Amino acid sequence: MTAPVHAPVSDPASDPDPVLAPVLAPGDPPLSGLRVLDLATLFAGPLAATMLGDFGAEVIKVEHPTRPDPSRGHGPAKDGVGLWWKLLGRNKRTLTLDLSTPGGRRLLLRLATEADVIIENFRPGTLERWGLGWDELSSVNPRLVLARVTGFGQFGPYSHRPGFGTLAEAMSGFAAVTGEPDGPPTLPPFGLADSIAALATAYAVMTALNGRAATGRGQVVDLAIIEPILTVLGPQPLWYDQLGYVQPRTGNRSRNNAPRNTYRTADGSWVAVSTSAQSVAERVMRLVGRPELIKEPWFTTGSGRAEHADVLDGAVGGWLARHSREEAMALFEKAEAAIAPVYDIREVMDDPQYRALDTITEVPDPELGPLRMQNVLFRLSETPGAIRWAGRPHGADTDAILEELGLSAPEIAALRSEGAL
């Protein structure tokens, strides 16, 4: 950190925003100069901070001294080092701080004076109980953006409940439409709602910062994890509101078009076929030797084709069962029809298109050596993002960060002895 800790606060209404209008050197990432404090855990808030860090934001991960972010212990580990954290903690410096102690509170307020963004996911009222609510934070830094990411939002009858992505996947209607028609509602085997909420949080933070560029003042982002996943589920509320229609579980089929399914090939592999466009549906039928179906009156609309999915699946599935995956892929590509192999992660890691995009990239790590993980979300031609380092050990940067704040070694030792660090 280079800004002075006790710099005077200028008039926010007249000061141009230095973060959203930075002077970047050629090749500098676009969020250079943005300072983010990540106080959140599991998974939406931390992932949003990761996304900001990927494009140059200086992110400080603040963890409890004895209760680190649980993602460090989630899933498989190598040599005692959690691998999920290596992804979630990349491009972050790590600081230990007990915010419930007087020393921890004082230090966070000092950090907040020079931060642009704080991301937290404590239950509503927790920061206020510690004397670190919006009133206190905005009083030391009127330009601060505080992103509050919780299961159910900051108000309402459920706001006090503990919230996780699984609950959002259930409550949003996602699980109700996922799975086979005669099977149970199905939850995803990964953090889907959290990941969608992370994207929404990063978007919300940048929106608030853009607003700050106009007004000179920060604001609070209130993001409930139950909401973004509902948005990406599409027009279901409209359908119910206007038609009383409740979308059922359809397995891999769609009520909007057909053929759309996964199919087994002659060599025992699986492929997915989609025909959202009418022209593609016609190409598929010609390819599989059933051009007469194109002349059926019901074939002219996606919903009409969906009503005859048994016929269309039989035609496509029967053809694919006579061809290997490699043959099917080549013939579909030649016919300009839409098909994709159903990969597991082994094939993802070896796919030539992913390799060309560098979607899975190698990152050096002092603890585990070279690691391969997902790259930044998108490519920018002038100011690209990058993975500068993988997730660091718990509290690895505590002393360095506090020294940058101006604390002496005896002061740091005193804070550590009182349990603030």
Secondary structure, DSSP 8 states (H G I E B T S, - for coil): --S-TT-----TTTS--TTTS----TT--TTTT-EEEE---SSHHHHHHHHHHHTT-EEEEEE-SSS--GGGGSS-EETTEEHHHHHHTTTEEEEE--TTSHHHHHHHHHHHHT-SEEEE---TTHHHHTT-SHHHHHHH-TT-EEEEEESS-SSSTTTTS---HHHHHHHTSTGGGSS-TTS-----SS-HHHHHHHHHHHHHHHHHHHHHHHHS---EEEEETTTHHHHHT-SHHHHHHHH-------TT--SS-SS-EEEE-TTS-EEEE---SHHHHHHHHHHTT-GGGGGSGGGGSHHHHHHTHHHHHHHHHHHHTTS-HHHHHHHHHHTT--EEE---HHHHHH-HHHHHHT-EEEE--TTTSSEEEE--SS--SSS----------TTTTHHHHHHHTT--HHHHHHHHHTT--
